[in-house]
Amino acid sequence: YEGFFLSAAIPACLAILLLFSHIEQPQLTQDDEKSVALKSDTAGAKTRESFRSQIAGVRELPPQFLFSAVIVATLYLARFSETFVILRAKSVGVPMSVLPLMLTVNQLVQSVLTYPVGVMADRLSSKAILFIGYCFLIAANLVFISMPSTVGMALGFVLIGVHLSMTHANTKSLLSAALKPTQRGAGFAMFAVISGISLAAGNILAGVLNDKSSRLGLGLIGCFYGGIAATVLSGAMLALYYALFPTHSKPSTLSK
């Protein structure tokens, strides 16, 4: 186990190396630079003034960003812990030795598909990729409900991997579309708080739904019904978002 966890640190080290060697900050326009300078001059040195400046930055976030944050946070309700999937797999007789392999396949699917899906989003539209990704998550939940077998669980893990490869970067693109370069720090910090609350609520809700489905003799499938409902709700809000802000359906640029 020690060797296993030590090897898991290698990708993190490589990520840090790439971050400092290949990732550049976006170029600011003159207006952006003036805005940053003005905020720096007026922020002051005191902690209270700095805190007030941060709160003011959050208040200045555009409504489009706040709406997109609610959409993605609702989707995160459906992304409950993989522990619920493992419990479902164990309950239908999947051997313990096979479960790590299924998780590995899930990660491989994500790593293989993320880049080509990003290229597709750049050439076509992140809007289409997002909606297709939503469909894959719904399909995965349906498979976990209706195919109680090792093959069904493996297929569900694969579908989740496809979903994540199609939505992970594109949801970040959706969030950043309405933000100025000088607002991205405050915006994503705000979303980190919202997403943390959403993930916690999603896990609690998944546990409650699983308890209810178990009492009804249906097995550990309640969380998947909840996942479908959250995905459909998020998809409906996403459609409304693109109807209200059609200019934000342009191709994604995060995969470049």
PLY file of the C-alpha trace (Angstrom):
ply
format ascii 1.0
element vertex 256
property float x
property float y
property float z
element edge 255
property int vertex1
property int vertex2
end_header
0.00 0.00 0.00
2.85 2.42 0.75
4.27 1.99 -2.75
0.82 2.40 -4.23
0.18 5.72 -2.49
3.68 6.98 -3.23
3.18 6.29 -6.93
-0.07 8.25 -6.78
1.99 11.37 -5.98
3.76 11.21 -9.35
0.87 12.68 -11.42
0.50 15.52 -8.90
4.19 16.38 -9.23
3.95 16.29 -13.03
0.90 18.55 -12.90
2.79 21.12 -10.81
5.72 20.97 -13.23
3.43 21.58 -16.22
1.64 24.38 -14.37
4.82 26.37 -13.86
6.46 25.52 -17.19
3.65 25.69 -19.76
0.62 27.54 -18.35
0.50 31.30 -18.87
-1.80 33.89 -17.37
-4.28 35.46 -19.85
-3.23 38.82 -21.24
-5.09 41.74 -19.69
-6.37 44.66 -21.72
-5.55 48.21 -20.70
-9.00 48.59 -19.17
-8.49 45.41 -17.14
-5.08 46.62 -15.93
-6.58 49.96 -14.89
-9.34 48.12 -13.04
-6.82 45.96 -11.18
-4.68 48.97 -10.32
-7.70 50.89 -9.06
-8.79 47.99 -6.87
-5.24 47.62 -5.52
-5.05 51.30 -4.65
-8.40 51.37 -2.90
-8.18 48.00 -1.16
-5.81 49.22 1.55
-3.48 47.23 3.74
-5.86 46.31 6.51
-7.43 42.87 6.65
-10.93 44.29 7.11
-10.60 46.43 3.99
-9.24 43.47 2.04
-12.15 41.32 3.13
-14.61 44.04 2.11
-12.90 44.24 -1.28
-13.33 40.50 -1.77
-17.01 40.70 -0.86
-17.41 43.57 -3.30
-15.78 41.43 -6.00
-18.32 38.66 -5.39
-21.19 41.15 -5.56
-19.94 42.36 -8.93
-20.18 38.90 -10.51
-22.58 39.00 -13.47
-26.00 37.28 -13.32
-24.98 34.99 -16.19
-22.21 33.54 -14.07
-24.47 33.06 -11.06
-27.03 31.27 -13.23
-24.37 29.02 -14.75
-23.04 28.26 -11.24
-26.50 27.11 -10.15
-26.75 24.92 -13.27
-23.42 23.19 -12.64
-24.09 22.90 -8.90
-27.37 21.14 -9.71
-25.48 18.74 -11.97
-23.08 18.08 -9.07
-26.05 16.79 -7.06
-26.04 13.86 -9.48
-22.31 13.32 -9.05
-22.53 11.68 -5.67
-19.66 9.64 -4.30
-18.56 6.57 -6.23
-19.05 4.70 -2.95
-22.76 4.43 -3.79
-21.90 2.81 -7.11
-19.53 0.40 -5.38
-22.24 -0.52 -2.86
-24.63 -1.19 -5.72
-22.02 -3.33 -7.49
-21.34 -5.35 -4.33
-25.06 -5.86 -3.78
-25.48 -7.47 -7.21
-22.56 -9.85 -6.71
-19.59 -8.10 -8.32
-16.41 -9.59 -6.78
-14.35 -7.25 -4.62
-11.29 -7.97 -6.78
-13.09 -6.61 -9.85
-14.17 -3.27 -8.35
-10.71 -1.58 -8.55
-10.50 -2.69 -12.18
-13.83 -0.99 -12.94
-12.63 2.23 -11.35
-9.44 2.00 -13.42
-11.45 1.57 -16.62
-13.49 4.63 -15.67
-10.33 6.72 -15.30
-8.88 5.38 -18.55
-12.02 6.30 -20.47
-11.79 9.84 -19.11
-8.10 10.20 -19.94
-8.50 8.82 -23.47
-11.60 10.81 -24.43
-11.07 14.18 -22.72
-8.71 15.62 -25.33
-10.62 14.55 -28.47
-13.87 15.71 -26.89
-12.22 19.07 -26.15
-11.17 19.35 -29.81
-14.74 18.61 -30.85
-16.02 21.33 -28.52
-13.55 23.82 -30.04
-14.61 23.00 -33.59
-18.32 22.58 -32.97
-19.95 23.88 -29.81
-19.61 23.21 -26.11
-23.41 23.43 -25.99
-23.90 20.22 -27.99
-21.13 18.41 -26.11
-22.66 19.34 -22.76
-26.12 18.08 -23.66
-24.70 14.81 -25.01
-22.69 14.46 -21.80
-25.86 14.90 -19.77
-27.46 12.09 -21.78
-24.57 9.77 -20.94
-25.02 10.42 -17.21
-28.73 9.64 -17.45
-27.89 6.47 -19.38
-25.37 5.44 -16.72
-27.95 5.80 -13.95
-30.48 3.78 -15.96
-27.91 1.02 -16.46
-27.12 0.86 -12.75
-30.85 0.54 -12.05
-31.86 -1.93 -14.76
-28.76 -4.12 -15.28
-27.90 -5.72 -11.90
-24.89 -7.69 -13.11
-21.14 -7.41 -13.45
-21.51 -6.44 -17.11
-24.09 -3.81 -16.22
-21.92 -2.28 -13.52
-18.91 -2.21 -15.85
-20.98 -0.53 -18.57
-22.21 2.03 -16.06
-18.65 2.90 -15.04
-17.71 3.37 -18.70
-20.70 5.64 -19.33
-19.79 7.78 -16.32
-16.26 8.10 -17.70
-17.66 9.29 -21.04
-19.93 11.76 -19.23
-17.07 13.26 -17.24
-14.85 13.56 -20.31
-17.60 15.50 -22.10
-18.65 17.79 -19.26
-15.72 18.44 -16.92
-13.85 21.01 -19.03
-16.97 22.31 -20.74
-18.69 23.18 -17.45
-15.60 25.22 -16.56
-15.91 26.94 -19.94
-19.58 27.64 -19.20
-18.64 29.23 -15.88
-15.86 31.39 -17.30
-17.82 32.57 -20.36
-19.48 35.45 -18.50
-16.44 36.46 -16.43
-13.84 39.10 -17.17
-10.21 38.03 -16.60
-10.16 40.15 -13.43
-13.25 38.38 -12.07
-12.18 34.77 -12.52
-10.48 34.47 -9.14
-13.53 35.66 -7.23
-15.88 33.76 -9.53
-14.25 30.37 -9.21
-13.70 30.86 -5.49
-17.41 31.51 -5.16
-18.19 28.43 -7.23
-15.86 26.30 -5.09
-18.04 27.14 -2.09
-21.26 26.46 -4.00
-20.00 23.18 -5.47
-18.79 21.97 -2.07
-22.23 22.52 -0.60
-23.83 20.85 -3.63
-21.61 17.76 -3.43
-22.29 17.37 0.29
-26.04 17.76 -0.26
-25.92 15.29 -3.15
-24.27 12.63 -1.00
-26.73 13.15 1.84
-29.65 12.95 -0.58
-28.22 9.84 -2.22
-27.96 8.12 1.15
-31.54 9.03 2.07
-32.87 7.78 -1.27
-30.90 4.55 -0.97
-32.36 3.94 2.49
-35.87 4.47 1.14
-35.40 2.18 -1.85
-33.90 -0.50 0.40
-36.92 -0.36 2.74
-39.16 -0.86 -0.28
-37.19 -3.94 -1.27
-35.82 -2.38 -4.45
-32.18 -2.50 -3.45
-29.60 0.28 -3.43
-30.96 2.14 -6.44
-32.61 5.23 -4.95
-29.52 7.37 -5.49
-29.63 6.68 -9.23
-33.22 7.88 -9.52
-32.12 11.03 -7.71
-29.19 11.34 -10.12
-31.51 11.18 -13.10
-33.80 13.84 -11.61
-30.89 16.21 -10.85
-29.42 15.74 -14.33
-32.76 16.44 -16.04
-33.29 19.54 -13.89
-29.78 20.82 -14.64
-30.29 20.12 -18.35
-33.56 22.06 -18.38
-31.85 25.04 -16.73
-28.97 24.74 -19.21
-31.42 24.94 -22.12
-32.95 28.05 -20.54
-29.49 29.55 -20.08
-28.64 29.17 -23.76
-32.03 30.63 -24.68
-31.38 33.69 -22.52
-27.69 34.07 -23.38
-27.22 32.61 -26.90
-23.82 34.28 -27.37
-22.37 32.02 -24.66
-22.92 28.87 -26.74
-19.79 29.61 -28.78
-17.06 26.93 -29.01
-15.05 26.22 -25.91
-11.42 27.29 -25.58
-10.37 25.55 -22.37
-9.06 22.46 -24.09
-6.41 24.42 -26.00
0 1
1 2
2 3
3 4
4 5
5 6
6 7
7 8
8 9
9 10
10 11
11 12
12 13
13 14
14 15
15 16
16 17
17 18
18 19
19 20
20 21
21 22
22 23
23 24
24 25
25 26
26 27
27 28
28 29
29 30
30 31
31 32
32 33
33 34
34 35
35 36
36 37
37 38
38 39
39 40
40 41
41 42
42 43
43 44
44 45
45 46
46 47
47 48
48 49
49 50
50 51
51 52
52 53
53 54
54 55
55 56
56 57
57 58
58 59
59 60
60 61
61 62
62 63
63 64
64 65
65 66
66 67
67 68
68 69
69 70
70 71
71 72
72 73
73 74
74 75
75 76
76 77
77 78
78 79
79 80
80 81
81 82
82 83
83 84
84 85
85 86
86 87
87 88
88 89
89 90
90 91
91 92
92 93
93 94
94 95
95 96
96 97
97 98
98 99
99 100
100 101
101 102
102 103
103 104
104 105
105 106
106 107
107 108
108 109
109 110
110 111
111 112
112 113
113 114
114 115
115 116
116 117
117 118
118 119
119 120
120 121
121 122
122 123
123 124
124 125
125 126
126 127
127 128
128 129
129 130
130 131
131 132
132 133
133 134
134 135
135 136
136 137
137 138
138 139
139 140
140 141
141 142
142 143
143 144
144 145
145 146
146 147
147 148
148 149
149 150
150 151
151 152
152 153
153 154
154 155
155 156
156 157
157 158
158 159
159 160
160 161
161 162
162 163
163 164
164 165
165 166
166 167
167 168
168 169
169 170
170 171
171 172
172 173
173 174
174 175
175 176
176 177
177 178
178 179
179 180
180 181
181 182
182 183
183 184
184 185
185 186
186 187
187 188
188 189
189 190
190 191
191 192
192 193
193 194
194 195
195 196
196 197
197 198
198 199
199 200
200 201
201 202
202 203
203 204
204 205
205 206
206 207
207 208
208 209
209 210
210 211
211 212
212 213
213 214
214 215
215 216
216 217
217 218
218 219
219 220
220 221
221 222
222 223
223 224
224 225
225 226
226 227
227 228
228 229
229 230
230 231
231 232
232 233
233 234
234 235
235 236
236 237
237 238
238 239
239 240
240 241
241 242
242 243
243 244
244 245
245 246
246 247
247 248
248 249
249 250
250 251
251 252
252 253
253 254
254 255
